[in-house]
Amino acid sequence: MAAACYILASQHMDYLYNKLRRNFNLLCQRCGEVECQLVESKDYSLISCVIIKEGTEDKKPTNNLPDIYKKCIADTVSDVIVERFQKDLIEKIFSNHHSYLDEAIKDKLYKNMGEITDYNEGSHYMKKGDKELKSMISHRLIAHLNTNNRINIEGFIKFALKDYSNKLKIKIDDAVDEYLLEKEYDDFIDLLRCFVEIQEPRVDKVHVIIRSTSVFELFDDDYNVIDNEYLENFILEMVDSELSYEDLLISALITIAPLEVKVHLPDYNGFCDSLATIQKVFEQRVSLCTGCSKCIQLEHRKF
């Protein structure tokens, strides 16, 4: 009986069949000929790979699949799992666990995930690319072929690659959580922006001095400290809060609702997030100074 391997799956079998034929053709001259056949049915398709002529590297015929063919089959199937079945698995995870998301959002998250996973045997998944992932799958397929000449691809993914599937789900869950947090933040910024638009301005222009210690001060257009009357209620409400300086600054500015906000930031590093939030809320009202004589003087002024 000739050595053979049989591969079963419900999809992507035309793609796998063509890749197997190409890869076997590269081996045929020195390792013998392989006859590949694809039998399609309604639910599943079957690919049979039968060695019909032993090559020069085989000393004698055997019913067992030679190692070089095992490697060829394993490498090819692993390629197809990563290139085709992985996307199906991702879509299934989205459907089962995040069906509330619009298709456009799912597509965006999938594209943003880029290189999904990478695997070092005995270690952990890392985001480096698909090379090590394919290698891991190939090694497990070879181990499977050492005791079984049949591969059910969906079953192999479900059971032999269960750890990979679980890690993939965690990565997708993290991407969804990040998206929801960003959406919540954007919605909150929109709400603040609307509030600023309808709020009656208490001063025309505010100068914001952000010190290197993250402490901030607010001044009017004449560089006088903003009167406590504007912020009295705000200070009483915030005295027992656990808000960060950035939150306090944004809240103070919204309370005053100036027509113009000039942010004096001599030390720009470390305050990018604060500035970005102010710009998102107050939009065209914001201007930036990175080192005028006034802000340098105020930066070193003692409270």
C-alpha positions in Angstrom: 0.0 0.0 0.0 1.3 3.4 -0.9 1.9 6.1 1.7 -0.8 8.7 1.8 -2.3 11.6 3.7 -5.9 12.7 3.8 -7.0 16.3 4.7 -10.5 17.2 5.5 -12.1 20.7 5.9 -15.3 22.6 5.2 -13.7 25.6 3.4 -10.6 27.0 1.7 -9.8 23.6 0.2 -9.3 24.9 -3.4 -6.7 27.2 -2.0 -5.0 24.5 0.0 -5.2 22.0 -2.9 -3.4 24.4 -5.3 -0.7 25.2 -2.7 -0.1 21.5 -2.1 0.3 20.7 -5.8 2.8 23.6 -6.2 4.8 22.5 -3.2 4.8 18.8 -4.2 5.9 19.7 -7.7 9.0 21.2 -6.2 9.8 17.9 -4.4 8.9 15.4 -7.2 12.2 15.3 -9.0 14.3 14.2 -6.0 11.6 12.7 -3.7 9.1 11.1 -5.9 5.7 11.9 -7.4 2.6 12.6 -5.3 -1.0 12.4 -6.7 -3.3 15.0 -5.2 -7.0 14.7 -5.6 -9.7 17.0 -4.4 -13.2 15.6 -3.7 -15.8 18.2 -2.9 -19.2 17.7 -1.2 -21.9 19.9 0.2 -20.5 20.3 3.7 -16.9 19.0 3.5 -14.1 18.5 1.0 -11.3 15.9 1.1 -7.8 16.2 -0.3 -5.9 12.9 -0.7 -2.1 13.0 -1.2 -0.8 9.6 -2.3 2.9 8.9 -3.2 2.7 7.0 -6.5 6.4 6.8 -7.2 9.3 6.7 -4.7 12.1 9.2 -5.2 15.9 8.7 -5.1 16.0 9.7 -1.4 13.8 6.8 -0.4 15.8 3.6 0.0 12.7 1.3 0.1 8.9 1.6 -0.2 7.0 2.2 3.0 3.4 2.5 4.1 4.4 5.4 6.4 4.6 8.9 5.0 8.2 9.9 4.6 9.4 12.8 6.8 10.0 15.2 3.9 6.4 14.8 2.8 5.1 15.3 6.3 7.0 18.5 6.5 5.7 19.7 3.1 2.1 18.9 4.1 2.5 20.4 7.6 4.1 23.6 6.3 1.5 24.0 3.6 -1.5 23.4 6.0 0.0 25.8 8.6 0.3 28.5 5.9 -3.4 28.1 5.0 -4.4 28.1 8.7 -2.7 31.4 9.3 -3.6 32.9 5.9 -7.3 31.8 5.7 -8.6 30.0 8.7 -7.3 32.5 11.2 -9.6 35.3 9.8 -12.5 32.9 10.0 -11.7 32.2 13.7 -11.5 35.9 14.4 -14.9 36.5 12.7 -16.3 33.7 14.8 -15.0 35.2 18.0 -16.4 38.6 17.1 -19.8 36.9 16.3 -19.9 34.9 19.5 -18.6 37.5 22.0 -19.0 40.9 20.4 -22.0 40.6 18.1 -23.2 44.1 19.2 -20.5 45.8 17.2 -21.2 47.1 13.7 -19.5 45.2 10.9 -17.6 48.4 10.0 -16.2 48.5 13.5 -15.3 44.8 13.4 -13.5 45.3 10.1 -11.6 48.3 11.5 -10.5 46.5 14.6 -9.4 43.5 12.6 -7.3 45.7 10.3 -5.9 47.6 13.3 -4.8 44.4 15.0 -2.2 43.9 12.2 0.0 40.9 12.9 -2.3 39.0 15.2 -0.1 36.7 17.1 3.3 35.1 17.3 4.4 32.1 19.2 7.5 30.8 20.8 7.2 27.1 21.8 7.4 26.9 25.6 7.2 30.6 26.0 4.3 32.9 25.2 2.6 34.8 22.4 4.3 38.0 21.1 3.3 40.5 18.4 6.2 40.0 16.0 4.5 38.4 12.9 3.3 35.1 11.5 6.7 33.3 11.0 6.9 31.7 14.5 3.2 31.0 14.5 3.4 29.1 11.3 6.4 27.2 12.6 4.6 26.3 15.8 1.5 25.0 13.9 3.8 23.1 11.5 5.6 21.3 14.3 2.3 20.3 15.9 1.0 19.0 12.5 4.2 16.9 12.1 3.7 15.4 15.5 0.1 14.6 14.5 1.2 13.0 11.2 3.6 10.8 13.1 0.7 8.9 14.5 -2.2 9.7 12.1 -2.3 10.2 8.3 -5.6 12.1 8.5 -6.0 15.8 9.3 -9.3 17.4 10.1 -8.3 21.1 9.9 -11.2 22.5 11.9 -10.8 19.8 14.5 -7.1 20.3 14.7 -7.6 24.1 15.3 -10.2 23.4 17.9 -8.2 20.9 19.9 -4.5 20.9 19.0 -4.4 24.8 18.8 -6.8 25.5 21.7 -4.1 27.6 23.5 -3.6 29.7 20.3 -7.4 30.2 19.9 -7.7 31.3 23.6 -4.8 33.8 23.2 -6.4 35.1 20.0 -9.7 35.7 21.9 -7.9 37.6 24.7 -6.2 39.8 22.1 -9.5 40.5 20.4 -11.2 41.2 23.7 -8.3 43.7 24.6 -8.8 45.4 21.2 -12.5 45.7 21.8 -12.0 47.0 25.3 -9.6 49.6 24.0 -12.1 50.7 21.3 -14.9 51.0 23.8 -12.7 53.1 26.2 -11.8 55.4 23.3 -15.4 55.7 22.2 -16.4 56.5 25.8 -13.7 59.1 25.9 -14.7 60.6 22.6 -18.4 60.7 23.6 -17.3 62.5 26.9 -15.3 65.0 24.9 -18.3 65.7 22.7 -20.4 66.3 25.7 -17.9 68.7 27.2 -17.6 70.5 23.9 -21.3 71.0 23.7 -21.3 72.3 27.3 -18.6 74.8 26.5 -20.6 76.0 23.5 -23.7 76.8 25.5 -21.9 78.1 28.6 -21.8 81.8 29.1 -18.1 82.9 29.1 -17.0 84.4 32.4 -13.8 85.9 31.0 -12.8 86.5 27.4 -9.3 85.1 27.6 -7.5 82.8 30.0 -3.8 82.2 30.2 -2.9 78.7 31.5 0.5 78.2 33.0 1.4 74.6 33.5 4.5 74.1 35.6 6.9 71.3 35.3 5.5 70.0 38.6 2.1 69.5 36.8 0.6 72.3 39.0 -1.3 74.9 36.9 -2.4 78.5 37.4 -5.0 80.5 35.5 -4.6 84.2 34.6 -6.7 86.7 32.8 -5.6 88.7 29.8 -3.6 91.1 32.0 -1.9 88.2 33.7 -3.8 88.6 37.0 -4.7 85.4 38.8 -8.3 84.5 37.9 -10.6 85.8 40.7 -11.8 83.2 43.2 -15.4 84.3 42.5 -15.3 82.4 39.2 -13.9 79.2 40.7 -15.3 79.3 44.3 -18.0 76.6 43.7 -15.6 74.6 41.5 -13.0 74.5 44.3 -15.6 73.5 46.9 -16.7 70.6 44.8 -13.2 69.4 44.0 -11.6 69.7 47.4 -12.5 66.1 48.3 -12.2 64.6 44.8 -9.5 62.2 43.5 -9.2 63.9 40.1 -5.8 64.3 38.5 -4.4 67.8 37.8 -5.4 67.3 34.2 -9.0 66.7 35.2 -9.0 69.6 37.5 -7.6 71.9 34.8 -10.2 70.8 32.2 -13.0 71.2 34.8 -11.7 74.7 35.8 -11.6 75.8 32.1 -15.1 74.5 31.4 -16.4 76.4 34.5 -14.9 79.6 33.2 -15.7 78.8 29.5 -13.4 81.5 28.1 -13.6 82.6 24.4 -9.8 82.1 24.1 -7.4 79.8 25.9 -3.7 80.4 25.7 -1.7 77.5 27.1 1.8 78.4 28.2 3.9 75.2 28.3 7.7 75.9 28.5 8.3 72.2 29.1 6.2 70.5 26.5 7.3 67.0 27.2 5.0 65.1 29.6 2.0 67.3 28.9 1.0 66.2 25.5 -2.1 64.4 26.7 -3.3 67.4 28.7 -2.8 69.7 25.8 -4.6 67.3 23.4 -7.6 67.1 25.7 -7.8 70.9 26.0 -7.6 71.3 22.2 -10.3 68.7 21.7 -12.7 70.4 24.1 -12.0 74.0 23.2 -10.9 73.4 19.6 -10.2 76.7 17.7 -10.2 78.7 20.9 -6.8 77.2 22.0 -3.4 78.6 21.2 0.0 77.3 22.4 3.0 79.2 23.7 6.2 77.2 24.3 8.4 79.8 25.8 7.6 83.5 25.9 9.2 85.7 28.6 5.9 85.9 30.5 5.4 82.1 30.8 9.1 81.6 31.8 8.7 84.3 34.4 5.5 82.8 35.8 7.0 79.2 35.7 9.6 80.3 38.2 7.2 82.4 40.3 6.5 81.1 43.8 2.9 80.5 44.8 
